[in-house]
Amino acid sequence: MPTPHISAAPGDFAPVCLMPGDPRRARHIAETFLTDARLVTDVRSMEGFTGTFEGRPVSVMAHGMGIPSCSIYATELVRAYGVTALIRIGSCGSLRSDLPLRSVVVALGASTDSNVNRIRFDGHDLAAVADFDLARAAVDAAVAHDVAVRVGPVFTSDLFYAPDPTINDRAARLGHLAVEMEAAGIYGVAAETGVRALALLTVSDHLVDDEHLSTDERQRSFDDMVRVALATATTT
């Protein structure tokens, strides 16, 4: 049955779903990479598509910005449509001088300033982590596609305009590679519902060196990450 936020019919989604934040990126992936892609939902202009990649069914569904939005779509995909693997594909800001623009980050875990996972775990800290098999497959795919890749934890922030500018420095000292806004939420949904999840992130902004990709450079780098994500989706 359709949910309050997804109008697809039963069976419209593949077991593996790629999840960019931007609906335009979902359409770009469907039109550029998938075969026989069809639109299965567009409630609130949040588009979702299903097609095939190298003969395997794959879906792509936008999740919007921030933990609340991505958690809604991830939860409904799993509970209402039987999706068993969620692969977030998005951008991030590098917190380290040795993590340059265009690198792909495989987020093994995600710390956060959000309380959502503590709410899930009765006030305790939840280890919001990726599925190991998905992470390993992504690293292998990145190497095969000659895409620079780093593996490690990221910091998921509830605030794009953080009032405390020193938080990124503290996150870097504690070993975080980058900052973004959704991975901890996706990993929390996966833990709660018993499915697999992974976040792949392209470094679009370097917060240490104040460097930023242009719009065209963001698109090319995003496509490299999509190729890694699709190879991951079809080999696990």
N, C-alpha and C positions, 0 to 999 in steps of 0.2 A: 504494500500500500504506500502511496505517497506520504511524505512527512511534511511538517510545516514549512520546510525549507528546500525540499527536493521533490520534484514532480515526476521522477522516472517511474516506469512500471517495474514490477518484479522481474528480475533477470536481466535488467538493462545494464547493470554494472558488472565488469569483470572482477575476478578475485583480487587482482592487483590494481591499485589506483594511484596514479601520480597526482600530487596536489601542489600546484603553484598558488601563490596568493592572488595574482591578478587574473581575472577572467579572460582578458585578451591573450595572456600567455597560454591559458588552457586551449583556446581556439587555435593559436599559433601551433602548438604541439600537435593538435588533432589534424590540422590541415597540412602540416609540413612532414610529420613523421609517421602517422598512422595510415593504414590502408582501410578503405571503406568506413571511415569514421562517420558517426552520426550523432547528432545532438540528442541527448536523453533528458536533459533538464536545463531550465534557464530561469528558475524562480529568482526574483530580485536581480536579474541579469547575472547571476552567478552560474556560469555555464559549465555543464559536464558533458563529456563525449565518451563514446566507446568505439573502438576499432580493433585492428590487429597490428602487431609488429612482428615481423618474421614468422607469421603464421600463428602467433599466440595472442589471445584476447587481452587487451589492456584498456583501462579507462583513465581518463584525466578529468579532475574536478577541482575547480578553484575553491580556495578556502577563506579568502579575505585576509584582513590584517588583524594580528593579535591573537592571544590565546582564546578569548571567548568565542570569536568567530570560527577559528579553525577547529575548536573542540566541538562545536555544534555539528559542522559538516562531517568531521571524522566519526563522531558517535553515530550519526544517522546512517552513514555509509555502512558501518559495521552492523549495527543492530537491525536496520530495515532492509539492507540490500546484500548482506552476506559478504562484504569485502573482508579479506583476511590479511592483506598487506597494504600498508599506507606508506608511500614514499613522498615526503615533502621535498619540493625542489624550489629553492628560493635564493635570496641574496643575503649577504651579511657584511658587517664591517670588521675588518681585521684589527686585532688588538696587539699584534706582534710585528716587529720590524722584519722578521724573517718569513712572514706570510704575505706574499705580494698580491697585487691585483690579479684577477683572473684565476687564481687558485681555486680548486674545489675542496671544500671541507667536508669530510665524513664525520658527522657529529655522533661520537660514541655515547655521549651523555649530555644532559642539559641542566645546568643550575638555573635558578630563576628567582626573581623578587616577587613573583606572584604567589598567592596562597592556594591556588587550585589543587595542587597535589597534596598539600597538607590537609586540606579539607577531605580529600579522598582517603587519607591515612590517619584519621583521628588526631590531627595535630602533629604527627611525626613527619620527619623528612622521608620522602620517597626517592629512591634511586631511579631517576628518569633516564633510562638508557635505551639504546638502539638494539635491534635484533642482530646478533652476531653474524649469522649467515648472510643477511642482507648487507651488513657493513663489509664483510670480507669480499662478497661478490662485487660490491661497488668499487673497492680498492683495485681488485683485479681488472675490472672493466676500465677504470681510469688509466691504469698502466697500459692496457691494450690499445686504448685510444690516444695515448700520448698526451694525457691531460694531467697537469701538475696537481697532486692531491696531498692533503694532510689529514691525519686522523687524530681526534682528541675531543675534549669537551668544549661546549659553547655556553654562553650566557644568554638566556632568554629573558628579555626585559619587557615589562608591562608598559614602559614609557618610551616613546621615541624621543621626546624632548625631556631628558632626565634632569631633575632639579639639582642633583649632586653629580657634577662632572668628574669627580674622582672615582666613581664606581667602576669605570672601565679600567682604570689603573689597578684597582684592587682585584678585579676579575683576571686581569693579565698576570698579576703576581701569583695568583692561585692556579695558574696553568690553563686558563681558558684561551682558546684560539681566536674566538670571534664573538660578536654580539648580534643577536637577531631577536625575533619576537614570537615565534610559534613552536619551536621544537619541543620544549618541556611540556606544552599542552598536548601535542600529538603523542608523545611518549606516555603521558599519563593516561590518555584515552586507551592506548594500546595495552597498557598494564591492566587497566580496569576491565577491559573487554576480552583479553586473552588473544589478541592478534599481534602480528609483527609490524614494526614500524622502523623507519629510517629517515633522517633528514640529511639531504645533500644541499650544500650551500656554496654559491659562487661569491668570491670576494669582489664586491662591486665598489667598496669604499675602504680606504686605508686610514684608520682613525689615528694612527701614530704619525704617519708622514703627510697627512692631509691630502691624499691623492684620491681621485674619483674617476671611474670609467664614464666615458661619454655614452649617450643613448645607443649609438651604433655598436660601441664596444660591449655594452651590457648585453645586447641581443646576441652577438657572436659568442660571448662567453657563456651565456645562458644556454645556447644550443649545444655547446660542448657538454655541459652538465646534463642536459636532456638525453644525449646519446649514452652517457654513463648510466643514467637512471633507467632507460629502456633496456639496456643490456643487463642491468641488475634484475629488472622485473621479469625478464624472459629466461633467466638462467637459474632461478631459485624456486 
